């Protein structure tokens, strides 16, 4: 098992290097002048030349990339152009908030997806199956920001059941209850698409397993339906882990719209604001940290997959 995890770690290194290269090149071709943003409209050509040399922007692109990569490896993401502060604590604080939202949304998506997928697979006819299929199709098709706006209009601003935006309220005390109240609507909004995908994939997996010979053999041996279903569901766990891991990774990048709609102070909202401000160091750090989190989540999923299904270790 340790050898399997070690191989996955080795595979993650070139992936992260490739992601860092893509991020660096993308940032370089984004319109905007960071030197002009730092100096302001009154910057002289002499001050511009001095700042360009100090930031290393007069060096060839390969030298700039290696210098940026060297600082990034030790956790130095530079200084924010718009906020004039260190990027590292800013990005990791935002990442922690995003992980809270991602964990809540993932929990909702997995629970709802598994329940809906199992119901539609085991009861292929009847109203429950039709409702489950309708829910899965609806959740995949509807835009997240539209659902978020509707929830804000009717459940937050209209009915007053939940807070409209933010992570904590000024009078909420900042405790778990206050966080939970702010978390419900964005978590449900972010979980819709993954829940629909998990439901459809889990339904297909259950149907495939139920059609296998061992299910018929277990039934012929006189095992109860409950025990047969437990054996069948055990064989669906690897595929469930795979699709759930992919959807959790999707949530890390997909919650940017949800964070913008609900003003959730996560890394998606931070990068979104930094794009409009041409704050290139924050954009680079935010995207790279999100990619690192995605790779680590997939590594955890691979490890769990290896524990459940020993065949993939080889």
BAMARVEX-768967 format. One record per residue (C-alpha): x, y, z. Coordinates in steps of 0.5 Angstrom, whole numbers. Example, Ala and Ser with C-alpha at 12.3 -4.5 7.8 and 13.67 -1.06 7.14 Angstrom:
2
TORTOR     c1     c2     c3
TORTOR     25     -9     16
TORTOR     27     -2     14
end
This chain:
314
TORTOR     c1     c2     c3
TORTOR      0      0      0
TORTOR      6      5      2
TORTOR      9      3     -5
TORTOR      2      5     -9
TORTOR      2     12     -5
TORTOR      9     13     -6
TORTOR      8     12    -14
TORTOR      2     17    -14
TORTOR      6     22    -10
TORTOR     11     21    -16
TORTOR      6     22    -21
TORTOR      3     29    -17
TORTOR     10     32    -18
TORTOR     10     33    -26
TORTOR      3     35    -26
TORTOR      4     40    -21
TORTOR     10     43    -25
TORTOR      6     43    -31
TORTOR      0     47    -28
TORTOR      5     52    -25
TORTOR      8     53    -32
TORTOR      1     54    -35
TORTOR     -1     59    -30
TORTOR      5     63    -31
TORTOR      4     63    -38
TORTOR     -3     65    -37
TORTOR     -1     70    -33
TORTOR      4     73    -37
TORTOR     -1     74    -43
TORTOR     -7     77    -39
TORTOR     -8     84    -41
TORTOR     -5     89    -36
TORTOR      1     92    -33
TORTOR      3     90    -26
TORTOR      8     96    -26
TORTOR      3    101    -28
TORTOR     -2     98    -22
TORTOR      4     99    -17
TORTOR      7    106    -19
TORTOR      0    109    -21
TORTOR     -1    114    -26
TORTOR      4    119    -23
TORTOR     10    114    -24
TORTOR     16    116    -28
TORTOR     20    112    -33
TORTOR     26    112    -28
TORTOR     22    109    -23
TORTOR     18    104    -28
TORTOR     25    102    -30
TORTOR     28    101    -22
TORTOR     21     97    -20
TORTOR     22     93    -27
TORTOR     29     91    -25
TORTOR     27     90    -17
TORTOR     22     85    -19
TORTOR     26     81    -24
TORTOR     21     83    -30
TORTOR     27     85    -34
TORTOR     29     78    -34
TORTOR     28     73    -40
TORTOR     21     69    -39
TORTOR     25     62    -37
TORTOR     29     66    -31
TORTOR     23     69    -29
TORTOR     19     62    -28
TORTOR     25     59    -25
TORTOR     25     65    -20
TORTOR     18     65    -19
TORTOR     18     57    -18
TORTOR     23     58    -13
TORTOR     20     63     -8
TORTOR     13     59     -9
TORTOR     16     52     -7
TORTOR     18     56      0
TORTOR     11     59      1
TORTOR     13     66     -2
TORTOR      8     68     -6
TORTOR     10     75     -6
TORTOR      6     82     -5
TORTOR     -1     83     -7
TORTOR     -1     89    -12
TORTOR     -8     92    -10
TORTOR     -8     90     -3
TORTOR      0     92     -1
TORTOR      0     86      3
TORTOR      3     79      4
TORTOR      0     74     -1
TORTOR      1     68      3
TORTOR     -3     69      9
TORTOR     -9     72      5
TORTOR     -9     66      0
TORTOR     -9     60      5
TORTOR    -14     64     10
TORTOR    -19     64      4
TORTOR    -17     57      2
TORTOR    -19     55      9
TORTOR    -26     58      8
TORTOR    -27     55      1
TORTOR    -25     48      4
TORTOR    -31     49      9
TORTOR    -36     50      4
TORTOR    -33     45      0
TORTOR    -33     40      5
TORTOR    -40     42      7
TORTOR    -43     41     -1
TORTOR    -39     35     -2
TORTOR    -43     32      4
TORTOR    -49     34      2
TORTOR    -48     32     -6
TORTOR    -45     25     -3
TORTOR    -51     23      1
TORTOR    -56     26     -4
TORTOR    -53     23    -10
TORTOR    -52     16     -6
TORTOR    -60     16     -4
TORTOR    -63     18    -10
TORTOR    -58     14    -15
TORTOR    -60      8    -10
TORTOR    -67      9    -10
TORTOR    -68     10    -18
TORTOR    -64      4    -19
TORTOR    -68     -1    -14
TORTOR    -74      2    -16
TORTOR    -74      3    -23
TORTOR    -81      4    -24
TORTOR    -86      8    -20
TORTOR    -86     16    -18
TORTOR    -80     15    -13
TORTOR    -76     13    -19
TORTOR    -79     19    -24
TORTOR    -78     24    -18
TORTOR    -70     22    -17
TORTOR    -69     22    -25
TORTOR    -72     29    -25
TORTOR    -68     31    -20
TORTOR    -62     29    -23
TORTOR    -63     32    -29
TORTOR    -65     38    -26
TORTOR    -59     39    -22
TORTOR    -54     38    -27
TORTOR    -58     43    -32
TORTOR    -59     49    -28
TORTOR    -54     54    -27
TORTOR    -51     55    -20
TORTOR    -52     62    -20
TORTOR    -59     62    -22
TORTOR    -61     57    -16
TORTOR    -57     61    -11
TORTOR    -60     68    -13
TORTOR    -67     64    -12
TORTOR    -65     62     -5
TORTOR    -63     69     -3
TORTOR    -69     72     -6
TORTOR    -74     67     -3
TORTOR    -71     64      3
TORTOR    -66     69      5
TORTOR    -69     76      4
TORTOR    -76     74      3
TORTOR    -77     69      9
TORTOR    -71     71     13
TORTOR    -70     64     14
TORTOR    -62     64     13
TORTOR    -57     70     12
TORTOR    -56     73      5
TORTOR    -49     73      5
TORTOR    -42     73      8
TORTOR    -39     67     13
TORTOR    -41     70     20
TORTOR    -46     76     22
TORTOR    -44     82     26
TORTOR    -49     80     31
TORTOR    -48     72     30
TORTOR    -43     71     35
TORTOR    -38     68     30
TORTOR    -40     61     33
TORTOR    -41     54     30
TORTOR    -49     56     29
TORTOR    -48     63     26
TORTOR    -43     59     21
TORTOR    -48     54     20
TORTOR    -53     58     18
TORTOR    -49     62     13
TORTOR    -47     55     10
TORTOR    -53     52      9
TORTOR    -55     56      2
TORTOR    -48     56     -1
TORTOR    -47     49      1
TORTOR    -54     47     -2
TORTOR    -53     51     -9
TORTOR    -46     48    -10
TORTOR    -48     41     -8
TORTOR    -53     41    -14
TORTOR    -49     39    -20
TORTOR    -45     34    -16
TORTOR    -51     31    -13
TORTOR    -54     30    -20
TORTOR    -48     27    -23
TORTOR    -46     22    -17
TORTOR    -54     20    -17
TORTOR    -53     18    -25
TORTOR    -47     15    -24
TORTOR    -49     11    -18
TORTOR    -55      9    -21
TORTOR    -51      6    -27
TORTOR    -46      3    -22
TORTOR    -52     -1    -18
TORTOR    -55     -3    -24
TORTOR    -49     -6    -27
TORTOR    -47    -10    -21
TORTOR    -54    -12    -20
TORTOR    -54    -16    -27
TORTOR    -48    -20    -25
TORTOR    -48    -27    -24
TORTOR    -45    -27    -16
TORTOR    -52    -23    -14
TORTOR    -56    -29    -17
TORTOR    -51    -34    -14
TORTOR    -52    -31     -7
TORTOR    -60    -30     -8
TORTOR    -60    -38    -10
TORTOR    -56    -40     -4
TORTOR    -62    -37      0
TORTOR    -59    -30      3
TORTOR    -64    -25      5
TORTOR    -65    -19      0
TORTOR    -61    -15      5
TORTOR    -55    -19      5
TORTOR    -55    -19     -2
TORTOR    -56    -12     -3
TORTOR    -50    -11      2
TORTOR    -45    -15     -2
TORTOR    -48    -11     -8
TORTOR    -47     -4     -5
TORTOR    -40     -6     -3
TORTOR    -38     -7    -10
TORTOR    -40      0    -12
TORTOR    -36      3     -7
TORTOR    -30      4    -12
TORTOR    -34      7    -18
TORTOR    -37     11    -12
TORTOR    -30     14     -9
TORTOR    -28     15    -16
TORTOR    -34     20    -18
TORTOR    -34     23    -11
TORTOR    -27     25    -12
TORTOR    -28     28    -18
TORTOR    -34     32    -16
TORTOR    -30     34    -10
TORTOR    -24     37    -14
TORTOR    -30     40    -19
TORTOR    -32     44    -12
TORTOR    -26     47    -11
TORTOR    -26     50    -18
TORTOR    -33     51    -19
TORTOR    -35     54    -12
TORTOR    -33     61    -15
TORTOR    -40     63    -18
TORTOR    -43     61    -11
TORTOR    -38     65     -7
TORTOR    -39     71    -11
TORTOR    -46     70    -11
TORTOR    -46     69     -3
TORTOR    -40     74     -2
TORTOR    -37     68      1
TORTOR    -30     70      3
TORTOR    -26     64      0
TORTOR    -21     63     -5
TORTOR    -26     63    -11
TORTOR    -28     70     -9
TORTOR    -21     72     -8
TORTOR    -19     70    -15
TORTOR    -25     73    -18
TORTOR    -24     80    -15
TORTOR    -16     80    -16
TORTOR    -18     79    -24
TORTOR    -22     85    -24
TORTOR    -16     89    -20
TORTOR    -10     86    -25
TORTOR     -7     83    -18
TORTOR     -3     78    -22
TORTOR      1     75    -15
TORTOR     -6     74    -12
TORTOR     -9     70    -18
TORTOR     -2     66    -19
TORTOR     -2     64    -12
TORTOR    -10     63    -12
TORTOR    -10     58    -18
TORTOR     -4     54    -16
TORTOR     -6     53     -9
TORTOR    -13     51    -11
TORTOR     -9     46    -16
TORTOR     -5     43    -10
TORTOR    -11     42     -6
TORTOR    -14     38    -12
TORTOR     -8     34    -13
TORTOR     -8     32     -6
TORTOR    -16     31     -5
TORTOR    -15     26    -11
TORTOR     -9     23     -8
TORTOR    -13     21     -2
TORTOR    -19     19     -6
TORTOR    -13     14    -10
TORTOR    -11     12     -3
TORTOR    -18     10     -1
TORTOR    -19      7     -7
TORTOR    -13      2     -6
TORTOR    -16      0      1
TORTOR    -22     -2     -2
TORTOR    -20     -5     -8
TORTOR    -13     -8     -7
TORTOR    -13    -10    -15
TORTOR    -11     -3    -17
TORTOR     -5     -3    -13
TORTOR     -1     -7    -18
end
